[in-house]
Amino acid sequence: MNPLPRIDIDTQVIRRNAQFLCNRLGRVGISVTGVTKGVGGHPAVAQAMLDGGVVGLADSRLDNVMRLRTAGITCPISLIRAPMRAEMAGVVAYCTNSYNTELETIALLGAAALAVGRVHGVMLMVEVGDSREGLLLRDLPAFVLAVHRHSGLRLDGVGVNFACLSGVPPTTAALLCLCAAIATAESASGIRIPQLSGGNSASLPLLLTGPDHARVNNLRLGESILLGCEPVSGRLINGLSDTAFGLVAEVIESSHKSHRVTVATTRPVDISNQVVLALGSQDTDIQGLGFPLGCTLAGSTSDHSVLDTGKRRRTVGSEVALTMNYSALSRAMAVTAISKRLCVKPQPAVGVARRPSVLLRA
Ligand SMILES: *Cc1c(COP(=O)(O)O)cnc(C)c1O
């Protein structure tokens, strides 16, 4: 059996979530690229996304892309973080295209592609308000021409990102401004821009309920497929499931005391049951975990977490099922000391409050 701590993964839930989103977005002419960085490029999760209908995959790390390729995945894969200097040859070898914001990097990619007789695709990432990465709209025509003129490069499209750094969700105004800039760049250069990738899971509410954003024909979705939720509000999307992943940790100490005993306090000390879990901040984002009903987090260090379990006593060696948000999931999936088990139903974290859901109309 898989050792603890362990992540249970229900790939059927991931496939169904992907399928639901691909169907809804397909109706408005938008394809879905499945983002695998939240699972460290886990091939079975990627395959479940593909089975659900995503047209390609994307990851922010070249290592994860190589993991997907090594597992035999042959679909288009985008690198959604701009490449570092030492990565150019690897990006050209393993990625169909990459998201870029610097002319210097684009030139290095083109040279690396020419050196091996390949053509590398470029997606130009444009800044429209998230203030993370992206070139300025006014520089778009120059970038379009630079990519088009390079025989080692192919212009695949333009991408935008919302709500990653700033937490600001996309607006119709921002998308319209972007569409106008794309039209300008096209007429100035005489070059057609095939794809407009309109953002991540935070773009779902706008693109599924808002007015027609005719030029947006792709979204890059990670969190909504994996966890069923919309990242800005953190709410479950109606029609999606949040049961694809479960984290299981082992109780290594069980006692009848309270962490407050150790703290100098004038308040009466309330004694309750407490357990120590073999799971710490080196393993995951402890603040991003959901605990079973009646349990509260008393504290954590790099390798231990202390839970106040109230009236309930838990035995040493028993398992505690936890839920993970995106931050907890992505960190835990990258930790090799946490085993990953594919199963039909993850062990449920009993009684963890379900989040209210948001309805997305198509
Ligand atoms: C992480 C990321 C995504 C996916 O974001 P979700 O909120 O998980 O859907 C899309 N695009 C870029 C550039 C990213 O870094």
The ligand as a Tripos MOL2 file, in Angstrom:
@<TRIPOS>MOLECULE
LIG
   15    15     1     0     0
SMALL
NO_CHARGES

@<TRIPOS>ATOM
      1 C1         -1.5080   28.9680  -13.5760 C.3       1 LIG1
      2 C2         -1.8010   29.5780  -14.8630 C.ar      1 LIG1
      3 C3         -3.0060   29.2790  -15.5210 C.ar      1 LIG1
      4 C4         -4.0910   28.4200  -14.9110 C.3       1 LIG1
      5 O1         -4.7120   29.1270  -13.8610 O.3       1 LIG1
      6 P1         -5.9850   28.5110  -13.0610 P.3       1 LIG1
      7 O2         -6.4560   29.6120  -12.2000 O.co2     1 LIG1
      8 O3         -5.4330   27.3550  -12.2940 O.co2     1 LIG1
      9 O4         -6.9790   28.1010  -14.0680 O.co2     1 LIG1
     10 C5         -3.2100   29.8520  -16.7610 C.ar      1 LIG1
     11 N1         -2.2850   30.6480  -17.3210 N.ar      1 LIG1
     12 C6         -1.1130   30.9570  -16.7410 C.ar      1 LIG1
     13 C7         -0.1440   31.8430  -17.4270 C.3       1 LIG1
     14 C8         -0.8290   30.4270  -15.4830 C.ar      1 LIG1
     15 O5          0.3330   30.7390  -14.8930 O.3       1 LIG1
@<TRIPOS>BOND
     1     1     2 1
     2     2     3 ar
     3     2    14 ar
     4     3     4 1
     5     3    10 ar
     6     4     5 1
     7     5     6 1
     8     6     7 2
     9     6     8 1
    10     6     9 1
    11    10    11 ar
    12    11    12 ar
    13    12    13 1
    14    12    14 ar
    15    14    15 1
@<TRIPOS>SUBSTRUCTURE
     1 LIG1         1 GROUP 0 **** ****
